[in-house]
Amino acid sequence: MNYKGHIVFGFVFLLFIYLVNLKYQFLKLTLTHELLLYIPLFLFMSLLPDIDHDSSKPRWVVMFFGLIIALYFIFTGKSTSGGIIIGALILLMILKYFPGWQHRGHAHSLLFILLVSVGLAFFIENLTIILLAFLCALSHLIADCWGSRTNPMKLW
């Protein structure tokens, strides 16, 4: 499935969760401006497992914004934080050369999206938003499994 398909599937998946929540109220979820502000994050998370692909949209977004944030830290005197971000970006660039990090490798696993979602907790305090971001990333794995019989969902 291409990135447009994953975005549509992620959005439909999110809409489904919202509608089910209206009936059963399993999340403290109301359609507020705060939730609407996180829609770009949800759409990004629906593309996230493809970060291991050279020409993927999430890889480009992470590299672009990561470099801007790193430069900001470096120019404001927080060179340690900037260096850590640049190191992470370099790791992202060379990760594909390590076993299991090719396309549909480790990044297409429940463990990877769980770790990224836990990492979001350092920036976002709203647990519902983090759970929705996790579910959007999970929608990518579901869409890949649904569209391909040769790509079972991986736990790690």
N, C-alpha and C positions, 0 to 999 in steps of 0.2 A: 504494500500500500504506500502511496506517496504522501508527502507532508500535508497536502490539502485534505486527503481522505482521513488522516489521523486527526487533523484539527476538527473536521466535521464530526467524526466519530466521538472525539473527546467532548465536544460541545453537546452533542445529543446525549451522551452518557451523563454529563453533568446535569442536563435538563431532566433526565430520567430520575436521577438521585434527588433533585429538588422536588419533583412532583411526588415521588414516593414519600419524601419527608413531609410534604404537606398533609398527607393522609395519616402517617404513623408517628410523626414528630420524634424521630430517633436522634436528630441533631437539633441544636439550638440555632436554627437556620431561618433567617427571614431575608427577604429581598431588600437589602438596604444599599445605600451608596457605598458602604465599606465592601460589601460582597462584590459589587460591580467594579470596584477599583482593582480587585484581584483577578478579574477575568483574563488579563494578559498573562498572569502567572499560571493560571489553569491551562490556558492554551499552550504555553511554553512547556508545561509539565506533560501535556499529551504528546509532545514531540521529543521529550528528553531522552528516552532510550535510544534514539537515533544519533545521539551525540558521538557515538563511535564510528559514524560514517563520515568520510572526508568532506563531502559536500553538503552536509546536513545543515539545516537552518539553525537548530539549537547550538551547534558547535560555533557557527559564525557569530551568533548573538553573545554567547559566553566569552568568546575571544575578544570581541569588540568592546563590550561593557567591562569585562575584566581588565583589559588594558587601560581603559579610561579611569577606572577606579584605582588601579595600581599607580598610574601617573599622578592622580590626585593625592594619594598617600605620600608618594615620593616628594612631590613639590610642597606639601604641607609639613614636611619634617618627620613623617612617620614612615621612614624608609624600611623598617622591619616589616610592617604590614604590607607595603608595596612589594617588597622582595618575596614575601610568602605568596602573594597573588600571582606574581610573575612566575615563580616556581611552579605553582599549580597549573598555570597556562602552558608552560613548557611540558609538564607531565601530561597534560591533555593532548598535546601535539604528538608526543612520542609513545603514548599508551598503546596505539594500534600495533606497535611492533612487538608487544609482549603477548605471550600465549593467552588465548581466551578473550582478548580485547578487540578482535576483529568485529566486523559488523554482525550484529545479532549474537554477540558473545555475552560477556558479563553485564554489559549495560542493559541487556534485555532480560533482566532477572528481577525477582521480587526483592532480593536482598539489596540490589543497587538502588531501586526506587525507595525502599525503606530507609536506607542510609541518607539519601538526598533529602527525603522528607524530614528525617530527624535533624539534619543540618539546617533545614528551614526554621526549626524551632529557635535557633540562635538569633534569627532576624524577625520572626513573626511570633507574637505571643498568643494569638488566637488559635486554639487547638482545632476548631472546626475548619478554619482555612487550611491548616496543614493537612487535615484528613481529606479535604476535597482535592488538594493538590496531589496527594498520594493516589486518590481514586482516578484522577485524570491521567496520571502516569500509568496506572494499572490498565486504563482503557487502551493505551497503546499496545500493551502486551496482549490484551484480549483481542484487539483488532488483528494483530499479527497472527495469533493462533487461529482465529476464525478464517482469515484469508489464506492461510497456508497450512496444509496438513503435515508439512515437514518441519514445522517450527513449534514444537511444544513449549509451553511456558516453563521457565526454569525457576528454581527456588534460589539458586546462587550461581 
